Amino acid sequence: MAEKSLIEWTESSWNPITGCSKISDGCKNCYAERLALRLKKMGVRKYRNGFRLTLHPEALDEPLKWKTSRMIFVCSMSDLFHEDVPDYFIKEVFRVMNDAAMHTFQVLTKRAERLAEFADKVEWTNNIWAGVTVESEKYLYRIDYLKRVPAAVKFISMEPLLGPVPGLREVIKGVNWVIVGGESGPNARPMKAEWVREIRDICAEFGVPFFFKQWGGVNKKKTGRLLDGKEYNEVPPVVTPKGPLL
């Protein structure tokens, strides 16, 4: 059964890997870690190891069993390109994505260097989107690695956005989608409106779809998703063997 996602920019999640480790400023208050530890306490077998990286080969073929086309966030509870995930397992994940052509898969990573290493090791069919997290200007270098990947859609997730990213204008060419969101949950770090507006305006200047996910904070439902009185839900066109879905 598909895991329906509450993340605004996707529909379902698929987790053949769970668990991760912190490598970046944005990892400090990781939502996936909090959720994994809670699921472990609840006795959910898949999270018996808590947030320790765990492979789930039994979950590999799940998308092939889903009967309706959907947008799927790959490894929402981990990072496909984590250094402890064997090459063979990453290739198995790609095998499934290649075979499940009716779905669109969103692969998001903070480990951009290893993502680039797989540019020519796997088949990047048009239904596989590649993305990197850029939570502040400090991590803009990840976009250079992203551009080495022959994915049909290359996207940036700026969540949690922790600072201004004025250098985005110099590197955004070749990027197909930008997502921005504030940190949520306990100890959430603040996000300033001027940071978001600058990114929105750069996207508009270059014709890049812009998706504003949330302001975040301790109560993200209360702070909402409006930016200057408007919801921004732009996404790239989704292409399947039957043609565009959006």
Rosetta blueprint (number, residue, H / E / L):
1 M L
2 A L
3 E E
4 K E
5 S L
6 L L
7 I L
8 E L
9 W L
10 T L
11 E L
12 S E
13 S E
14 W E
15 N L
16 P L
17 I E
18 T E
19 G L
20 C L
21 S L
22 K L
23 I L
24 S L
25 D H
26 G H
27 C H
28 K L
29 N L
30 C L
31 Y H
32 A H
33 E H
34 R H
35 L H
36 A H
37 L H
38 R H
39 L H
40 K H
41 K H
42 M L
43 G L
44 V L
45 R H
46 K H
47 Y H
48 R L
49 N L
50 G L
51 F L
52 R L
53 L L
54 T E
55 L E
56 H L
57 P H
58 E H
59 A H
60 L L
61 D L
62 E H
63 P H
64 L H
65 K H
66 W L
67 K L
68 T L
69 S L
70 R L
71 M E
72 I E
73 F E
74 V E
75 C L
76 S L
77 M L
78 S L
79 D L
80 L L
81 F L
82 H L
83 E L
84 D L
85 V L
86 P L
87 D H
88 Y H
89 F H
90 I H
91 K H
92 E H
93 V H
94 F H
95 R H
96 V H
97 M H
98 N H
99 D H
100 A L
101 A L
102 M L
103 H L
104 T E
105 F E
106 Q E
107 V E
108 L E
109 T E
110 K L
111 R L
112 A H
113 E H
114 R H
115 L H
116 A H
117 E H
118 F L
119 A L
120 D L
121 K L
122 V L
123 E L
124 W L
125 T L
126 N L
127 N L
128 I E
129 W E
130 A E
131 G E
132 V E
133 T E
134 V L
135 E L
136 S L
137 E H
138 K H
139 Y H
140 L L
141 Y H
142 R H
143 I H
144 D H
145 Y H
146 L H
147 K L
148 R L
149 V L
150 P L
151 A L
152 A L
153 V E
154 K E
155 F E
156 I E
157 S E
158 M E
159 E L
160 P L
161 L L
162 L L
163 G L
164 P L
165 V L
166 P L
167 G L
168 L H
169 R H
170 E H
171 V H
172 I L
173 K L
174 G L
175 V L
176 N L
177 W E
178 V E
179 I E
180 V E
181 G E
182 G L
183 E L
184 S E
185 G L
186 P L
187 N L
188 A L
189 R L
190 P L
191 M L
192 K L
193 A H
194 E H
195 W H
196 V H
197 R H
198 E H
199 I H
200 R H
201 D H
202 I H
203 C H
204 A H
205 E H
206 F H
207 G L
208 V L
209 P L
210 F E
211 F E
212 F E
213 K E
214 Q E
215 W L
216 G L
217 G E
218 V L
219 N L
220 K H
221 K H
222 K H
223 T H
224 G L
225 R L
226 L L
227 L E
228 D L
229 G L
230 K E
231 E L
232 Y L
233 N E
234 E L
235 V L
236 P L
237 P L
238 V L
239 V E
240 T E
241 P L
242 K L
243 G E
244 P E
245 L L
246 L L
